[in-house]
Amino acid sequence: MAIKQTISRSTRAELQFPVSRVDRFLRQAHYGQRLSSSTPVFLAGVLEYLTAKILDLAGQEAHSNRRMRITPEHVEKVLEKNGQLCRLFEENAKSPDAEKPNKSKK
């Protein structure tokens, strides 16, 4: 009788980023009671997408500079050139929900 091997959440979601580690970090930050079980999967997917996008653009930047390897300078140039990514990594960046006024019930 063969024992069925467990499949990780990252494998099930077809992600390279570790879903269990993202889940652990969220729980250590005391968000665990407020989040659904799919939240770490979604967050890992978003992080993987952003990382792939930045590395793809940095690879193109390195190629245009006739370099074989991506350096931190290439990543920095990409973040400066791309307005959306630049806003995402600003120090005082706010989430769109933080800017909405709260409606008080009377």
C-alpha positions in Angstrom: 0.0 0.0 0.0 1.7 3.2 -1.2 1.4 6.3 0.9 0.0 9.3 -1.0 2.5 12.1 -1.2 1.2 15.6 -0.2 1.2 18.3 -2.8 2.3 21.7 -1.7 -0.1 24.7 -2.1 2.5 26.3 -4.4 2.4 23.3 -6.7 -1.4 23.2 -6.7 -1.5 26.9 -7.6 1.3 26.4 -10.2 3.4 29.1 -8.5 7.2 29.3 -7.9 6.8 31.5 -4.9 6.3 29.5 -1.6 2.6 29.9 -0.5 3.3 28.4 2.9 6.0 30.9 3.6 3.8 33.8 2.6 1.1 32.3 4.9 3.5 32.0 7.8 4.7 35.6 7.4 1.1 36.9 7.3 0.3 34.9 10.5 3.4 36.1 12.3 2.3 39.7 11.5 -1.1 38.9 13.2 -3.2 39.0 10.0 -4.0 35.3 10.2 -7.4 35.7 11.9 -8.7 38.2 9.4 -7.6 36.5 6.1 -9.2 33.7 4.1 -7.2 30.6 3.2 -6.8 31.8 -0.4 -5.2 35.1 0.6 -1.6 33.7 0.8 -2.1 32.0 -2.6 -3.2 35.3 -4.2 -0.5 37.3 -2.6 2.2 34.8 -3.7 0.8 35.0 -7.2 1.0 38.8 -7.2 4.5 38.8 -5.8 5.6 36.3 -8.4 4.0 38.4 -11.2 5.7 41.6 -10.1 9.1 39.9 -9.7 8.8 38.3 -13.2 7.8 41.6 -14.7 10.6 43.5 -13.1 13.2 40.9 -14.0 11.9 40.8 -17.6 12.3 44.5 -18.0 15.7 44.5 -16.2 16.8 41.8 -18.6 15.8 43.9 -21.6 17.6 46.9 -20.1 20.8 44.7 -19.6 20.5 43.4 -23.2 20.1 47.0 -24.5 23.4 47.9 -22.7 25.1 44.8 -24.2 25.4 43.0 -20.8 24.8 39.3 -20.1 23.8 39.7 -16.5 21.3 41.8 -14.7 22.8 44.2 -12.2 21.1 46.2 -9.4 21.6 49.3 -11.6 19.5 47.7 -14.4 16.7 47.0 -11.9 16.9 50.6 -10.6 16.7 52.0 -14.1 13.7 50.0 -14.9 11.9 51.1 -11.7 12.7 54.8 -12.5 11.6 54.5 -16.1 8.3 52.7 -15.4 5.8 55.1 -13.8 3.5 52.4 -12.3 6.4 50.5 -10.7 8.0 53.7 -9.5 4.8 54.6 -7.7 4.5 51.1 -6.2 7.9 51.4 -4.6 7.7 54.9 -3.2 8.3 55.2 0.5 5.0 56.9 1.2 2.9 54.9 -1.1 -0.6 54.3 0.1 -3.1 51.7 -0.9 -6.2 52.9 -2.8 -8.4 51.9 0.1 -6.5 54.1 2.5 -7.5 57.2 0.5 -11.2 56.5 0.6 -13.1 58.5 3.3 -14.9 56.4 5.9 -18.7 56.7 5.9 -20.0 57.0 9.4 -23.4 55.5 10.2 -25.8 57.6 12.1 
